[in-house]
Amino acid sequence: MQSEGYRAECFTSAESFLASQNLPIADCVVTDVRMPGMSGLELIRTLRRRRNMIPAILITAMTDRHLDDEARSVGARFFLKKPFEAEALLDCIARSLSDGRYPR
């Protein structure tokens, strides 16, 4: 991320991200669907309930065909299935930050 000009910060869980001081200044969230504790889907649901419309990119290795619909229904901007090329993720991030849907 840094070599592409992005500042990135990792968190040990969705809960630690939600409790962090960085939440108000984050421009984009990249999260896996399956994580210990709160899932990536629940993280996005929680953000939306809090009226936080930060662009969210979900990633997963799961092949459940209903997951695409669920990702859209919770408000994920993009949904990437593993394995994916780094360029695919970078493209999703760039599009999330440039489309004007999230006021900075």
C-alpha positions in Angstrom: 0.0 0.0 0.0 2.8 2.4 0.9 4.6 1.9 -2.4 1.4 3.0 -4.1 1.1 6.1 -2.0 -1.5 4.9 0.5 -1.2 4.9 4.2 -2.5 1.7 5.6 -3.0 0.5 9.2 -3.8 -3.1 10.2 -6.0 -4.1 13.1 -6.2 -7.3 15.0 -10.0 -7.4 14.7 -13.1 -5.6 13.5 -13.8 -4.7 17.1 -10.4 -3.0 17.5 -10.9 -1.0 14.4 -14.3 0.2 15.6 -12.8 1.2 18.9 -9.8 3.0 17.3 -9.2 6.7 17.1 -8.5 6.2 13.4 -12.1 5.4 12.4 -13.1 9.0 11.8 -10.2 9.6 9.4 -10.2 6.3 7.5 -10.9 6.7 3.8 -11.5 3.1 2.9 -11.8 -0.3 4.7 -10.5 -3.5 3.4 -11.8 -6.5 5.4 -12.0 -10.2 5.1 -15.4 -11.8 5.4 -14.2 -14.4 8.0 -12.3 -13.1 10.9 -12.1 -14.0 14.6 -14.9 -12.3 16.5 -17.0 -10.0 14.3 -17.1 -10.9 10.6 -16.4 -8.4 7.8 -20.0 -8.4 6.9 -21.0 -7.5 10.5 -18.3 -4.8 10.5 -19.9 -3.1 7.5 -23.4 -3.5 8.9 -22.1 -1.8 12.1 -20.5 1.0 10.2 -23.8 1.6 8.3 -25.9 1.5 11.5 -23.6 4.2 12.8 -24.2 6.2 9.6 -20.6 5.8 8.5 -20.6 5.4 4.7 -16.9 4.7 4.4 -16.2 2.7 1.2 -15.7 -1.0 2.2 -14.0 -3.7 0.2 -14.7 -7.3 1.2 -12.4 -10.1 0.4 -13.0 -13.9 0.9 -11.9 -17.3 -0.1 -15.4 -18.6 0.4 -17.4 -19.7 -2.7 -20.9 -19.3 -1.4 -22.9 -17.9 -4.3 -25.2 -16.0 -2.0 -22.2 -14.1 -0.5 -22.1 -11.6 -3.5 -25.7 -10.6 -2.8 -25.1 -10.3 1.0 -22.0 -8.2 0.4 -24.0 -5.8 -1.7 -26.9 -5.8 0.7 -24.7 -4.7 3.6 -23.1 -1.9 1.6 -19.8 -3.3 0.4 -18.4 -1.2 -2.5 -16.4 -4.1 -4.0 -16.2 -7.8 -3.3 -13.0 -9.7 -4.2 -12.6 -13.5 -4.2 -9.2 -15.0 -3.3 -6.9 -15.4 -4.9 -6.8 -12.0 -6.6 -4.0 -9.9 -8.1 -2.7 -7.0 -6.1 -3.7 -4.8 -9.0 -7.3 -5.8 -8.6 -7.3 -4.6 -5.0 -5.5 -1.4 -5.8 -8.0 -0.7 -8.6 -10.9 -1.2 -6.1 -9.2 1.1 -3.6 -8.6 3.8 -6.2 -12.2 3.6 -7.5 -13.6 3.7 -4.0 -11.6 6.9 -3.2 -12.3 8.6 -6.5 -16.0 8.0 -7.2 -17.2 10.8 -4.9 -19.7 8.6 -3.1 -18.0 9.1 0.3 -17.6 12.7 1.5 -14.1 13.3 2.9 
